[in-house]
């Protein structure tokens, strides 16, 4: 069972539009509404794969109630932590060429009592969890050290932790030695404080995160693929994508695939890349089912192309 923690969940509305003309009326050709937030998306991807999951998240107001209803409709168990503020609503505009414009609301400000309740709920519900996936930005009211406290408590209880966050929250949590961290290229560059121009630059940055405390680093490099760096070595993996429809939740689907497959080694990396490649070819933040996956198309190698320029270099 994979337990997910989403400190700042959302109600996500995705509209497919022919293009964006500022100041004009834009008519959508398609729309969907999903429960959102990185941890929520991991739970949705785990459930879509047919594996058990439990989503722990603070919920408030009508949007929060709708998030819980939508998750329940997808067969996902929810451990809600009631908060006084209202769960945020986000909007994504997806264009035919794959361009995505997102408008993310800030979300509620959690009190000290609500923050502690969230930590306590994770502890109470984590028995039997194979992994705890802690994902996303922190809402107002939670200090950057909040994830570090969660990782420390989880490790004391004997749980394995996967962390997908960025900025000060990521750096603070590294001192508690999370079992795996999953940055994208931009987050990886931010963590080490310098640009990434090649695959080798990304590998070096991942190694530095390990030196700071991460046991393993699973880094998404966008169209270039993914790297996995841990104590046993470094792997590079990629897969063909026919057409990008939406990359909302693709990284979360990738993390789910990694954890479902055990959370370590090249087999888990293969699963991660297969899930991510399938997700970007689906509308909105739809998560892939087993029928969408093509693990046989994933290429994994220890011969990492260190000199290969990144198609989406981070400056």
Number of C-alpha atoms within 10 A of each C-alpha: 17 22 29 30 29 26 30 26 32 30 21 24 20 24 22 22 17 15 15 14 8 7 6 7 8 12 12 15 9 12 15 13 17 21 24 25 24 30 31 33 29 33 31 31 29 28 22 19 20 13 13 17 24 23 27 27 27 27 27 20 14 11 19 25 15 18 25 22 15 16 19 12 10 12 15 21 18 20 20 17 19 16 22 14 16 19 26 22 20 22 17 20 22 27 18 14 12 16 14 19 14 15 12 13 12 16 19 20 19 21 15 12 9 18 20 15 16 25 21 14 16 23 16 9 14 21 13 10 17 19 22 27 27 24 28 21 22 23 18 14 14 19 15 19 15 19 27 21 15 23 26 19 17 20 16 10 12 13 20 17 23 25 26 24 22 24 14 13 20 25 21 18 26 23 15 19 20 25 23 27 30 27 23 20 25 21 19 28 21 19 19 17 10 14 17 24 19 20 25 17 21 28 23 15 24 30 20 16 22 21 13 16 18 27 18 27 28 27 26 27 24 20 15 20 21 26 27 25 24 19 10 9 11 21 20 24 23 24 22 16 13 10 13 18 20 26 24 24 25 31 27 31 35 29 36 29 26 25 25 22 16 14 24 18 18 21 14 21 30 27 27 31 33 28 30 32 33 28 30 26 21 19 20 28 27 24 28 26 16 12 8 15 18 17 18 10 15 18 16 20 13 13 9 16 12 14 11 13 15 20 13 15 19 18 10
